[in-house]
Amino acid sequence: MELDFSSVEELYNRLKPALKTKLTELSEYGYGYLKIEDIWNYLKENKWIHGHDLSLSDMVSDILNADNELIDNYFKEKINKKNRKVYLDEF
């Protein structure tokens, strides 16, 4: 059975249960400040960026098996870049 999604939002909503499960895991390991969007963006920008014809099951597996520390590092890097931009924009 092949599933086709008409938008990224539709795919995101379909993957939301797996993302919520991963978020719960992250919370249990002390990463309670992370959000579902952080997990989604990490995978979208690092794991799936060059993926073609990914199956829903592969994406769920990627979510559930994503390295917690790598997600955290991604989040912290994004925050640092944002803070640097705000700091530079002040001058």
PDB file of N, CA, C and O in Angstrom:
ATOM      1  N   MET A   1       0.837  -1.176   0.000  1.00  0.00           N
ATOM      2  CA  MET A   1       0.000   0.000   0.000  1.00  0.00           C
ATOM      3  C   MET A   1       0.887   1.246   0.000  1.00  0.00           C
ATOM      4  O   MET A   1       1.689   1.440   0.913  1.00  0.00           O
ATOM      5  N   GLU A   2       0.744   2.064  -0.997  1.00  0.00           N
ATOM      6  CA  GLU A   2       1.544   3.274  -1.125  1.00  0.00           C
ATOM      7  C   GLU A   2       0.732   4.471  -0.641  1.00  0.00           C
ATOM      8  O   GLU A   2      -0.426   4.650  -1.017  1.00  0.00           O
ATOM      9  N   LEU A   3       1.364   5.287   0.201  1.00  0.00           N
ATOM     10  CA  LEU A   3       0.713   6.492   0.697  1.00  0.00           C
ATOM     11  C   LEU A   3       1.344   7.699   0.042  1.00  0.00           C
ATOM     12  O   LEU A   3       2.567   7.832   0.010  1.00  0.00           O
ATOM     13  N   ASP A   4       0.517   8.570  -0.475  1.00  0.00           N
ATOM     14  CA  ASP A   4       0.998   9.817  -1.056  1.00  0.00           C
ATOM     15  C   ASP A   4       0.433  10.960  -0.231  1.00  0.00           C
ATOM     16  O   ASP A   4      -0.718  10.926   0.205  1.00  0.00           O
ATOM     17  N   PHE A   5       1.258  11.965  -0.027  1.00  0.00           N
ATOM     18  CA  PHE A   5       0.840  13.120   0.746  1.00  0.00           C
ATOM     19  C   PHE A   5       0.851  14.331  -0.162  1.00  0.00           C
ATOM     20  O   PHE A   5       1.773  14.526  -0.955  1.00  0.00           O
ATOM     21  N   SER A   6      -0.185  15.140  -0.037  1.00  0.00           N
ATOM     22  CA  SER A   6      -0.305  16.299  -0.916  1.00  0.00           C
ATOM     23  C   SER A   6       0.450  17.514  -0.401  1.00  0.00           C
ATOM     24  O   SER A   6       0.612  18.498  -1.122  1.00  0.00           O
ATOM     25  N   SER A   7       0.916  17.450   0.847  1.00  0.00           N
ATOM     26  CA  SER A   7       1.670  18.578   1.386  1.00  0.00           C
ATOM     27  C   SER A   7       2.601  18.103   2.503  1.00  0.00           C
ATOM     28  O   SER A   7       2.433  17.015   3.055  1.00  0.00           O
ATOM     29  N   VAL A   8       3.566  18.926   2.815  1.00  0.00           N
ATOM     30  CA  VAL A   8       4.477  18.631   3.922  1.00  0.00           C
ATOM     31  C   VAL A   8       3.695  18.631   5.231  1.00  0.00           C
ATOM     32  O   VAL A   8       3.969  17.835   6.128  1.00  0.00           O
ATOM     33  N   GLU A   9       2.723  19.526   5.330  1.00  0.00           N
ATOM     34  CA  GLU A   9       1.885  19.593   6.541  1.00  0.00           C
ATOM     35  C   GLU A   9       1.119  18.285   6.762  1.00  0.00           C
ATOM     36  O   GLU A   9       0.998  17.812   7.892  1.00  0.00           O
ATOM     37  N   GLU A  10       0.614  17.717   5.692  1.00  0.00           N
ATOM     38  CA  GLU A  10      -0.107  16.447   5.783  1.00  0.00           C
ATOM     39  C   GLU A  10       0.835  15.327   6.261  1.00  0.00           C
ATOM     40  O   GLU A  10       0.454  14.508   7.098  1.00  0.00           O
ATOM     41  N   LEU A  11       2.039  15.297   5.737  1.00  0.00           N
ATOM     42  CA  LEU A  11       3.033  14.318   6.167  1.00  0.00           C
ATOM     43  C   LEU A  11       3.384  14.524   7.636  1.00  0.00           C
ATOM     44  O   LEU A  11       3.441  13.570   8.412  1.00  0.00           O
ATOM     45  N   TYR A  12       3.619  15.780   8.007  1.00  0.00           N
ATOM     46  CA  TYR A  12       3.940  16.121   9.397  1.00  0.00           C
ATOM     47  C   TYR A  12       2.839  15.614  10.336  1.00  0.00           C
ATOM     48  O   TYR A  12       3.126  15.001  11.363  1.00  0.00           O
ATOM     49  N   ASN A  13       1.591  15.873   9.979  1.00  0.00           N
ATOM     50  CA  ASN A  13       0.469  15.430  10.822  1.00  0.00           C
ATOM     51  C   ASN A  13       0.401  13.909  10.925  1.00  0.00           C
ATOM     52  O   ASN A  13       0.038  13.366  11.969  1.00  0.00           O
ATOM     53  N   ARG A  14       0.747  13.236   9.849  1.00  0.00           N
ATOM     54  CA  ARG A  14       0.742  11.774   9.853  1.00  0.00           C
ATOM     55  C   ARG A  14       1.850  11.221  10.759  1.00  0.00           C
ATOM     56  O   ARG A  14       1.688  10.168  11.376  1.00  0.00           O
ATOM     57  N   LEU A  15       2.969  11.934  10.830  1.00  0.00           N
ATOM     58  CA  LEU A  15       4.109  11.500  11.642  1.00  0.00           C
ATOM     59  C   LEU A  15       4.037  11.996  13.081  1.00  0.00           C
ATOM     60  O   LEU A  15       4.863  11.609  13.907  1.00  0.00           O
ATOM     61  N   LYS A  16       3.074  12.837  13.391  1.00  0.00           N
ATOM     62  CA  LYS A  16       2.982  13.461  14.710  1.00  0.00           C
ATOM     63  C   LYS A  16       2.959  12.454  15.867  1.00  0.00           C
ATOM     64  O   LYS A  16       3.604  12.713  16.883  1.00  0.00           O
ATOM     65  N   PRO A  17       2.260  11.332  15.772  1.00  0.00           N
ATOM     66  CA  PRO A  17       2.307  10.372  16.890  1.00  0.00           C
ATOM     67  C   PRO A  17       3.731   9.881  17.191  1.00  0.00           C
ATOM     68  O   PRO A  17       4.106   9.754  18.357  1.00  0.00           O
ATOM     69  N   ALA A  18       4.509   9.611  16.164  1.00  0.00           N
ATOM     70  CA  ALA A  18       5.902   9.181  16.373  1.00  0.00           C
ATOM     71  C   ALA A  18       6.724  10.328  16.948  1.00  0.00           C
ATOM     72  O   ALA A  18       7.568  10.109  17.817  1.00  0.00           O
ATOM     73  N   LEU A  19       6.489  11.546  16.473  1.00  0.00           N
ATOM     74  CA  LEU A  19       7.197  12.707  16.994  1.00  0.00           C
ATOM     75  C   LEU A  19       6.867  12.930  18.473  1.00  0.00           C
ATOM     76  O   LEU A  19       7.749  13.265  19.264  1.00  0.00           O
ATOM     77  N   LYS A  20       5.610  12.745  18.840  1.00  0.00           N
ATOM     78  CA  LYS A  20       5.206  12.886  20.248  1.00  0.00           C
ATOM     79  C   LYS A  20       5.868  11.818  21.114  1.00  0.00           C
ATOM     80  O   LYS A  20       6.284  12.097  22.239  1.00  0.00           O
ATOM     81  N   THR A  21       5.963  10.613  20.600  1.00  0.00           N
ATOM     82  CA  THR A  21       6.632   9.532  21.326  1.00  0.00           C
ATOM     83  C   THR A  21       8.096   9.880  21.559  1.00  0.00           C
ATOM     84  O   THR A  21       8.614   9.690  22.659  1.00  0.00           O
ATOM     85  N   LYS A  22       8.761  10.387  20.533  1.00  0.00           N
ATOM     86  CA  LYS A  22      10.165  10.778  20.665  1.00  0.00           C
ATOM     87  C   LYS A  22      10.302  11.938  21.649  1.00  0.00           C
ATOM     88  O   LYS A  22      11.249  11.972  22.434  1.00  0.00           O
ATOM     89  N   LEU A  23       9.377  12.877  21.613  1.00  0.00           N
ATOM     90  CA  LEU A  23       9.411  14.003  22.532  1.00  0.00           C
ATOM     91  C   LEU A  23       9.284  13.531  23.982  1.00  0.00           C
ATOM     92  O   LEU A  23       9.963  14.054  24.865  1.00  0.00           O
ATOM     93  N   THR A  24       8.430  12.560  24.227  1.00  0.00           N
ATOM     94  CA  THR A  24       8.288  11.988  25.560  1.00  0.00           C
ATOM     95  C   THR A  24       9.604  11.373  26.017  1.00  0.00           C
ATOM     96  O   THR A  24      10.023  11.567  27.158  1.00  0.00           O
ATOM     97  N   GLU A  25      10.249  10.635  25.129  1.00  0.00           N
ATOM     98  CA  GLU A  25      11.549  10.041  25.444  1.00  0.00           C
ATOM     99  C   GLU A  25      12.577  11.119  25.773  1.00  0.00           C
ATOM    100  O   GLU A  25      13.312  11.012  26.754  1.00  0.00           O
ATOM    101  N   LEU A  26      12.618  12.147  24.949  1.00  0.00           N
ATOM    102  CA  LEU A  26      13.566  13.234  25.179  1.00  0.00           C
ATOM    103  C   LEU A  26      13.317  13.886  26.541  1.00  0.00           C
ATOM    104  O   LEU A  26      14.258  14.208  27.267  1.00  0.00           O
ATOM    105  N   SER A  27      12.070  14.072  26.869  1.00  0.00           N
ATOM    106  CA  SER A  27      11.702  14.666  28.160  1.00  0.00           C
ATOM    107  C   SER A  27      12.187  13.805  29.320  1.00  0.00           C
ATOM    108  O   SER A  27      12.696  14.316  30.317  1.00  0.00           O
ATOM    109  N   GLU A  28      12.024  12.497  29.178  1.00  0.00           N
ATOM    110  CA  GLU A  28      12.450  11.566  30.232  1.00  0.00           C
ATOM    111  C   GLU A  28      13.962  11.571  30.421  1.00  0.00           C
ATOM    112  O   GLU A  28      14.448  11.242  31.504  1.00  0.00           O
ATOM    113  N   TYR A  29      14.704  11.934  29.397  1.00  0.00           N
ATOM    114  CA  TYR A  29      16.162  11.966  29.473  1.00  0.00           C
ATOM    115  C   TYR A  29      16.709  13.370  29.736  1.00  0.00           C
ATOM    116  O   TYR A  29      17.904  13.612  29.567  1.00  0.00           O
ATOM    117  N   GLY A  30      15.842  14.288  30.146  1.00  0.00           N
ATOM    118  CA  GLY A  30      16.296  15.605  30.555  1.00  0.00           C
ATOM    119  C   GLY A  30      16.310  16.672  29.480  1.00  0.00           C
ATOM    120  O   GLY A  30      16.868  17.750  29.682  1.00  0.00           O
ATOM    121  N   TYR A  31      15.700  16.383  28.339  1.00  0.00           N
ATOM    122  CA  TYR A  31      15.651  17.354  27.244  1.00  0.00           C
ATOM    123  C   TYR A  31      14.252  17.963  27.145  1.00  0.00           C
ATOM    124  O   TYR A  31      13.706  18.104  26.051  1.00  0.00           O
ATOM    125  N   GLY A  32      13.687  18.317  28.277  1.00  0.00           N
ATOM    126  CA  GLY A  32      12.306  18.794  28.339  1.00  0.00           C
ATOM    127  C   GLY A  32      12.051  20.112  27.631  1.00  0.00           C
ATOM    128  O   GLY A  32      10.896  20.469  27.401  1.00  0.00           O
ATOM    129  N   TYR A  33      13.084  20.834  27.283  1.00  0.00           N
ATOM    130  CA  TYR A  33      12.946  22.123  26.605  1.00  0.00           C
ATOM    131  C   TYR A  33      12.766  21.966  25.097  1.00  0.00           C
ATOM    132  O   TYR A  33      12.427  22.932  24.414  1.00  0.00           O
ATOM    133  N   LEU A  34      12.984  20.774  24.574  1.00  0.00           N
ATOM    134  CA  LEU A  34      12.820  20.549  23.135  1.00  0.00           C
ATOM    135  C   LEU A  34      11.341  20.433  22.788  1.00  0.00           C
ATOM    136  O   LEU A  34      10.521  20.060  23.626  1.00  0.00           O
ATOM    137  N   LYS A  35      11.017  20.755  21.548  1.00  0.00           N
ATOM    138  CA  LYS A  35       9.645  20.686  21.053  1.00  0.00           C
ATOM    139  C   LYS A  35       9.586  19.737  19.856  1.00  0.00           C
ATOM    140  O   LYS A  35      10.607  19.383  19.267  1.00  0.00           O
ATOM    141  N   ILE A  36       8.383  19.346  19.523  1.00  0.00           N
ATOM    142  CA  ILE A  36       8.173  18.463  18.367  1.00  0.00           C
ATOM    143  C   ILE A  36       8.815  19.064  17.118  1.00  0.00           C
ATOM    144  O   ILE A  36       9.415  18.345  16.319  1.00  0.00           O
ATOM    145  N   GLU A  37       8.691  20.362  16.952  1.00  0.00           N
ATOM    146  CA  GLU A  37       9.232  21.027  15.767  1.00  0.00           C
ATOM    147  C   GLU A  37      10.751  20.897  15.699  1.00  0.00           C
ATOM    148  O   GLU A  37      11.322  20.849  14.609  1.00  0.00           O
ATOM    149  N   ASP A  38      11.410  20.841  16.858  1.00  0.00           N
ATOM    150  CA  ASP A  38      12.861  20.674  16.871  1.00  0.00           C
ATOM    151  C   ASP A  38      13.260  19.310  16.317  1.00  0.00           C
ATOM    152  O   ASP A  38      14.225  19.201  15.561  1.00  0.00           O
ATOM    153  N   ILE A  39      12.522  18.279  16.690  1.00  0.00           N
ATOM    154  CA  ILE A  39      12.781  16.930  16.184  1.00  0.00           C
ATOM    155  C   ILE A  39      12.530  16.900  14.672  1.00  0.00           C
ATOM    156  O   ILE A  39      13.358  16.414  13.902  1.00  0.00           O
ATOM    157  N   TRP A  40      11.390  17.421  14.272  1.00  0.00           N
ATOM    158  CA  TRP A  40      11.006  17.469  12.864  1.00  0.00           C
ATOM    159  C   TRP A  40      12.059  18.199  12.033  1.00  0.00           C
ATOM    160  O   TRP A  40      12.517  17.688  11.011  1.00  0.00           O
ATOM    161  N   ASN A  41      12.440  19.398  12.478  1.00  0.00           N
ATOM    162  CA  ASN A  41      13.411  20.196  11.726  1.00  0.00           C
ATOM    163  C   ASN A  41      14.781  19.530  11.682  1.00  0.00           C
ATOM    164  O   ASN A  41      15.457  19.575  10.655  1.00  0.00           O
ATOM    165  N   TYR A  42      15.195  18.917  12.779  1.00  0.00           N
ATOM    166  CA  TYR A  42      16.478  18.209  12.784  1.00  0.00           C
ATOM    167  C   TYR A  42      16.492  17.125  11.708  1.00  0.00           C
ATOM    168  O   TYR A  42      17.420  17.048  10.902  1.00  0.00           O
ATOM    169  N   LEU A  43      15.462  16.298  11.706  1.00  0.00           N
ATOM    170  CA  LEU A  43      15.420  15.203  10.730  1.00  0.00           C
ATOM    171  C   LEU A  43      15.264  15.730   9.306  1.00  0.00           C
ATOM    172  O   LEU A  43      15.903  15.228   8.381  1.00  0.00           O
ATOM    173  N   LYS A  44      14.431  16.723   9.136  1.00  0.00           N
ATOM    174  CA  LYS A  44      14.197  17.297   7.809  1.00  0.00           C
ATOM    175  C   LYS A  44      15.486  17.896   7.238  1.00  0.00           C
ATOM    176  O   LYS A  44      15.764  17.758   6.046  1.00  0.00           O
ATOM    177  N   GLU A  45      16.263  18.554   8.086  1.00  0.00           N
ATOM    178  CA  GLU A  45      17.467  19.236   7.615  1.00  0.00           C
ATOM    179  C   GLU A  45      18.714  18.360   7.617  1.00  0.00           C
ATOM    180  O   GLU A  45      19.694  18.687   6.947  1.00  0.00           O
ATOM    181  N   ASN A  46      18.698  17.255   8.355  1.00  0.00           N
ATOM    182  CA  ASN A  46      19.906  16.431   8.465  1.00  0.00           C
ATOM    183  C   ASN A  46      19.752  15.011   7.926  1.00  0.00           C
ATOM    184  O   ASN A  46      20.678  14.483   7.311  1.00  0.00           O
ATOM    185  N   LYS A  47      18.628  14.404   8.143  1.00  0.00           N
ATOM    186  CA  LYS A  47      18.450  12.998   7.761  1.00  0.00           C
ATOM    187  C   LYS A  47      17.734  12.851   6.419  1.00  0.00           C
ATOM    188  O   LYS A  47      18.116  12.029   5.585  1.00  0.00           O
ATOM    189  N   TRP A  48      16.701  13.653   6.225  1.00  0.00           N
ATOM    190  CA  TRP A  48      15.843  13.472   5.057  1.00  0.00           C
ATOM    191  C   TRP A  48      16.138  14.439   3.923  1.00  0.00           C
ATOM    192  O   TRP A  48      15.466  14.388   2.893  1.00  0.00           O
ATOM    193  N   ILE A  49      17.099  15.298   4.075  1.00  0.00           N
ATOM    194  CA  ILE A  49      17.351  16.358   3.090  1.00  0.00           C
ATOM    195  C   ILE A  49      17.628  15.804   1.684  1.00  0.00           C
ATOM    196  O   ILE A  49      17.228  16.406   0.687  1.00  0.00           O
ATOM    197  N   HIS A  50      18.299  14.679   1.613  1.00  0.00           N
ATOM    198  CA  HIS A  50      18.634  14.095   0.311  1.00  0.00           C
ATOM    199  C   HIS A  50      17.846  12.815   0.044  1.00  0.00           C
ATOM    200  O   HIS A  50      18.119  12.104  -0.923  1.00  0.00           O
ATOM    201  N   GLY A  51      16.874  12.525   0.896  1.00  0.00           N
ATOM    202  CA  GLY A  51      16.088  11.305   0.747  1.00  0.00           C
ATOM    203  C   GLY A  51      15.084  11.412  -0.384  1.00  0.00           C
ATOM    204  O   GLY A  51      14.490  12.466  -0.613  1.00  0.00           O
ATOM    205  N   HIS A  52      14.909  10.333  -1.070  1.00  0.00           N
ATOM    206  CA  HIS A  52      13.921  10.248  -2.142  1.00  0.00           C
ATOM    207  C   HIS A  52      13.087   9.003  -1.916  1.00  0.00           C
ATOM    208  O   HIS A  52      13.609   7.952  -1.543  1.00  0.00           O
ATOM    209  N   ASP A  53      11.807   9.125  -2.139  1.00  0.00           N
ATOM    210  CA  ASP A  53      10.889   7.990  -2.008  1.00  0.00           C
ATOM    211  C   ASP A  53      10.991   7.319  -0.642  1.00  0.00           C
ATOM    212  O   ASP A  53      10.984   6.091  -0.549  1.00  0.00           O
ATOM    213  N   LEU A  54      11.085   8.119   0.413  1.00  0.00           N
ATOM    214  CA  LEU A  54      11.124   7.565   1.763  1.00  0.00           C
ATOM    215  C   LEU A  54       9.759   6.988   2.102  1.00  0.00           C
ATOM    216  O   LEU A  54       8.727   7.594   1.810  1.00  0.00           O
ATOM    217  N   SER A  55       9.760   5.827   2.713  1.00  0.00           N
ATOM    218  CA  SER A  55       8.491   5.249   3.135  1.00  0.00           C
ATOM    219  C   SER A  55       8.119   5.821   4.498  1.00  0.00           C
ATOM    220  O   SER A  55       8.981   6.280   5.247  1.00  0.00           O
ATOM    221  N   LEU A  56       6.852   5.789   4.803  1.00  0.00           N
ATOM    222  CA  LEU A  56       6.371   6.268   6.092  1.00  0.00           C
ATOM    223  C   LEU A  56       7.022   5.472   7.226  1.00  0.00           C
ATOM    224  O   LEU A  56       7.385   6.040   8.256  1.00  0.00           O
ATOM    225  N   SER A  57       7.168   4.178   7.039  1.00  0.00           N
ATOM    226  CA  SER A  57       7.785   3.348   8.078  1.00  0.00           C
ATOM    227  C   SER A  57       9.256   3.704   8.290  1.00  0.00           C
ATOM    228  O   SER A  57       9.745   3.665   9.419  1.00  0.00           O
ATOM    229  N   ASP A  58       9.966   4.050   7.212  1.00  0.00           N
ATOM    230  CA  ASP A  58      11.363   4.490   7.348  1.00  0.00           C
ATOM    231  C   ASP A  58      11.445   5.793   8.131  1.00  0.00           C
ATOM    232  O   ASP A  58      12.332   5.969   8.967  1.00  0.00           O
ATOM    233  N   MET A  59      10.524   6.694   7.860  1.00  0.00           N
ATOM    234  CA  MET A  59      10.528   7.983   8.549  1.00  0.00           C
ATOM    235  C   MET A  59      10.187   7.812  10.027  1.00  0.00           C
ATOM    236  O   MET A  59      10.794   8.455  10.883  1.00  0.00           O
ATOM    237  N   VAL A  60       9.219   6.949  10.329  1.00  0.00           N
ATOM    238  CA  VAL A  60       8.885   6.668  11.728  1.00  0.00           C
ATOM    239  C   VAL A  60      10.089   6.059  12.430  1.00  0.00           C
ATOM    240  O   VAL A  60      10.401   6.430  13.561  1.00  0.00           O
ATOM    241  N   SER A  61      10.760   5.139  11.777  1.00  0.00           N
ATOM    242  CA  SER A  61      11.964   4.529  12.343  1.00  0.00           C
ATOM    243  C   SER A  61      13.044   5.581  12.591  1.00  0.00           C
ATOM    244  O   SER A  61      13.700   5.567  13.632  1.00  0.00           O
ATOM    245  N   ASP A  62      13.227   6.486  11.639  1.00  0.00           N
ATOM    246  CA  ASP A  62      14.201   7.563  11.814  1.00  0.00           C
ATOM    247  C   ASP A  62      13.866   8.422  13.030  1.00  0.00           C
ATOM    248  O   ASP A  62      14.755   8.802  13.792  1.00  0.00           O
ATOM    249  N   ILE A  63      12.599   8.721  13.205  1.00  0.00           N
ATOM    250  CA  ILE A  63      12.173   9.531  14.343  1.00  0.00           C
ATOM    251  C   ILE A  63      12.476   8.812  15.653  1.00  0.00           C
ATOM    252  O   ILE A  63      13.108   9.371  16.549  1.00  0.00           O
ATOM    253  N   LEU A  64      12.024   7.587  15.751  1.00  0.00           N
ATOM    254  CA  LEU A  64      12.152   6.846  17.010  1.00  0.00           C
ATOM    255  C   LEU A  64      13.601   6.492  17.341  1.00  0.00           C
ATOM    256  O   LEU A  64      13.948   6.325  18.511  1.00  0.00           O
ATOM    257  N   ASN A  65      14.436   6.381  16.329  1.00  0.00           N
ATOM    258  CA  ASN A  65      15.835   5.992  16.556  1.00  0.00           C
ATOM    259  C   ASN A  65      16.825   7.149  16.451  1.00  0.00           C
ATOM    260  O   ASN A  65      18.036   6.939  16.515  1.00  0.00           O
ATOM    261  N   ALA A  66      16.317   8.361  16.292  1.00  0.00           N
ATOM    262  CA  ALA A  66      17.203   9.515  16.195  1.00  0.00           C
ATOM    263  C   ALA A  66      17.978   9.679  17.504  1.00  0.00           C
ATOM    264  O   ALA A  66      17.442   9.471  18.593  1.00  0.00           O
ATOM    265  N   ASP A  67      19.234  10.051  17.372  1.00  0.00           N
ATOM    266  CA  ASP A  67      20.109  10.228  18.524  1.00  0.00           C
ATOM    267  C   ASP A  67      19.685  11.484  19.306  1.00  0.00           C
ATOM    268  O   ASP A  67      19.671  12.586  18.758  1.00  0.00           O
ATOM    269  N   ASN A  68      19.342  11.306  20.579  1.00  0.00           N
ATOM    270  CA  ASN A  68      18.868  12.407  21.408  1.00  0.00           C
ATOM    271  C   ASN A  68      19.890  13.539  21.493  1.00  0.00           C
ATOM    272  O   ASN A  68      19.530  14.715  21.429  1.00  0.00           O
ATOM    273  N   GLU A  69      21.138  13.186  21.636  1.00  0.00           N
ATOM    274  CA  GLU A  69      22.190  14.199  21.773  1.00  0.00           C
ATOM    275  C   GLU A  69      22.361  15.001  20.485  1.00  0.00           C
ATOM    276  O   GLU A  69      22.618  16.204  20.534  1.00  0.00           O
ATOM    277  N   LEU A  70      22.222  14.350  19.346  1.00  0.00           N
ATOM    278  CA  LEU A  70      22.332  15.067  18.076  1.00  0.00           C
ATOM    279  C   LEU A  70      21.170  16.047  17.893  1.00  0.00           C
ATOM    280  O   LEU A  70      21.359  17.148  17.375  1.00  0.00           O
ATOM    281  N   ILE A  71      19.980  15.647  18.315  1.00  0.00           N
ATOM    282  CA  ILE A  71      18.831  16.557  18.253  1.00  0.00           C
ATOM    283  C   ILE A  71      19.089  17.760  19.157  1.00  0.00           C
ATOM    284  O   ILE A  71      18.840  18.901  18.768  1.00  0.00           O
ATOM    285  N   ASP A  72      19.584  17.503  20.351  1.00  0.00           N
ATOM    286  CA  ASP A  72      19.888  18.567  21.302  1.00  0.00           C
ATOM    287  C   ASP A  72      20.964  19.508  20.753  1.00  0.00           C
ATOM    288  O   ASP A  72      20.832  20.728  20.858  1.00  0.00           O
ATOM    289  N   ASN A  73      22.012  18.953  20.176  1.00  0.00           N
ATOM    290  CA  ASN A  73      23.073  19.771  19.593  1.00  0.00           C
ATOM    291  C   ASN A  73      22.541  20.636  18.448  1.00  0.00           C
ATOM    292  O   ASN A  73      22.914  21.802  18.319  1.00  0.00           O
ATOM    293  N   TYR A  74      21.682  20.067  17.631  1.00  0.00           N
ATOM    294  CA  TYR A  74      21.053  20.808  16.537  1.00  0.00           C
ATOM    295  C   TYR A  74      20.278  21.998  17.092  1.00  0.00           C
ATOM    296  O   TYR A  74      20.403  23.117  16.595  1.00  0.00           O
ATOM    297  N   PHE A  75      19.474  21.747  18.131  1.00  0.00           N
ATOM    298  CA  PHE A  75      18.672  22.796  18.753  1.00  0.00           C
ATOM    299  C   PHE A  75      19.564  23.908  19.310  1.00  0.00           C
ATOM    300  O   PHE A  75      19.302  25.090  19.090  1.00  0.00           O
ATOM    301  N   LYS A  76      20.605  23.526  20.025  1.00  0.00           N
ATOM    302  CA  LYS A  76      21.501  24.515  20.637  1.00  0.00           C
ATOM    303  C   LYS A  76      22.234  25.329  19.581  1.00  0.00           C
ATOM    304  O   LYS A  76      22.460  26.526  19.759  1.00  0.00           O
ATOM    305  N   GLU A  77      22.606  24.683  18.486  1.00  0.00           N
ATOM    306  CA  GLU A  77      23.266  25.392  17.390  1.00  0.00           C
ATOM    307  C   GLU A  77      22.327  26.427  16.777  1.00  0.00           C
ATOM    308  O   GLU A  77      22.739  27.550  16.486  1.00  0.00           O
ATOM    309  N   LYS A  78      21.064  26.048  16.582  1.00  0.00           N
ATOM    310  CA  LYS A  78      20.069  26.973  16.031  1.00  0.00           C
ATOM    311  C   LYS A  78      19.871  28.165  16.963  1.00  0.00           C
ATOM    312  O   LYS A  78      19.783  29.304  16.505  1.00  0.00           O
ATOM    313  N   ILE A  79      19.800  27.910  18.252  1.00  0.00           N
ATOM    314  CA  ILE A  79      19.622  28.984  19.235  1.00  0.00           C
ATOM    315  C   ILE A  79      20.836  29.911  19.209  1.00  0.00           C
ATOM    316  O   ILE A  79      20.686  31.133  19.233  1.00  0.00           O
ATOM    317  N   ASN A  80      22.030  29.338  19.160  1.00  0.00           N
ATOM    318  CA  ASN A  80      23.242  30.158  19.123  1.00  0.00           C
ATOM    319  C   ASN A  80      23.286  31.037  17.875  1.00  0.00           C
ATOM    320  O   ASN A  80      23.657  32.209  17.956  1.00  0.00           O
ATOM    321  N   LYS A  81      22.912  30.484  16.729  1.00  0.00           N
ATOM    322  CA  LYS A  81      22.898  31.269  15.487  1.00  0.00           C
ATOM    323  C   LYS A  81      21.884  32.398  15.590  1.00  0.00           C
ATOM    324  O   LYS A  81      22.148  33.521  15.160  1.00  0.00           O
ATOM    325  N   LYS A  82      20.725  32.097  16.159  1.00  0.00           N
ATOM    326  CA  LYS A  82      19.680  33.106  16.313  1.00  0.00           C
ATOM    327  C   LYS A  82      20.160  34.216  17.245  1.00  0.00           C
ATOM    328  O   LYS A  82      19.964  35.395  16.953  1.00  0.00           O
ATOM    329  N   ASN A  83      20.783  33.851  18.358  1.00  0.00           N
ATOM    330  CA  ASN A  83      21.270  34.841  19.311  1.00  0.00           C
ATOM    331  C   ASN A  83      22.381  35.698  18.706  1.00  0.00           C
ATOM    332  O   ASN A  83      22.436  36.903  18.949  1.00  0.00           O
ATOM    333  N   ARG A  84      23.267  35.083  17.920  1.00  0.00           N
ATOM    334  CA  ARG A  84      24.330  35.840  17.261  1.00  0.00           C
ATOM    335  C   ARG A  84      23.749  36.835  16.267  1.00  0.00           C
ATOM    336  O   ARG A  84      24.219  37.968  16.166  1.00  0.00           O
ATOM    337  N   LYS A  85      22.730  36.410  15.537  1.00  0.00           N
ATOM    338  CA  LYS A  85      22.097  37.304  14.566  1.00  0.00           C
ATOM    339  C   LYS A  85      21.458  38.476  15.282  1.00  0.00           C
ATOM    340  O   LYS A  85      21.620  39.615  14.846  1.00  0.00           O
ATOM    341  N   VAL A  86      20.735  38.235  16.368  1.00  0.00           N
ATOM    342  CA  VAL A  86      20.114  39.309  17.129  1.00  0.00           C
ATOM    343  C   VAL A  86      21.173  40.266  17.641  1.00  0.00           C
ATOM    344  O   VAL A  86      20.993  41.482  17.577  1.00  0.00           O
ATOM    345  N   TYR A  87      22.289  39.725  18.156  1.00  0.00           N
ATOM    346  CA  TYR A  87      23.381  40.542  18.675  1.00  0.00           C
ATOM    347  C   TYR A  87      23.973  41.400  17.558  1.00  0.00           C
ATOM    348  O   TYR A  87      24.201  42.593  17.754  1.00  0.00           O
ATOM    349  N   LEU A  88      24.219  40.816  16.408  1.00  0.00           N
ATOM    350  CA  LEU A  88      24.812  41.570  15.289  1.00  0.00           C
ATOM    351  C   LEU A  88      23.854  42.605  14.728  1.00  0.00           C
ATOM    352  O   LEU A  88      24.279  43.666  14.271  1.00  0.00           O
ATOM    353  N   ASP A  89      22.558  42.302  14.761  1.00  0.00           N
ATOM    354  CA  ASP A  89      21.560  43.244  14.255  1.00  0.00           C
ATOM    355  C   ASP A  89      21.445  44.486  15.139  1.00  0.00           C
ATOM    356  O   ASP A  89      20.949  45.524  14.700  1.00  0.00           O
ATOM    357  N   GLU A  90      21.905  44.375  16.385  1.00  0.00           N
ATOM    358  CA  GLU A  90      21.837  45.517  17.295  1.00  0.00           C
ATOM    359  C   GLU A  90      22.856  46.588  16.942  1.00  0.00           C
ATOM    360  O   GLU A  90      22.721  47.731  17.379  1.00  0.00           O
ATOM    361  N   PHE A  91      23.869  46.244  16.164  1.00  0.00           N
ATOM    362  CA  PHE A  91      24.923  47.200  15.821  1.00  0.00           C
ATOM    363  C   PHE A  91      24.651  47.865  14.507  1.00  0.00           C
ATOM    364  O   PHE A  91      25.439  48.701  14.064  1.00  0.00           O
TER     365      PHE A  91
END
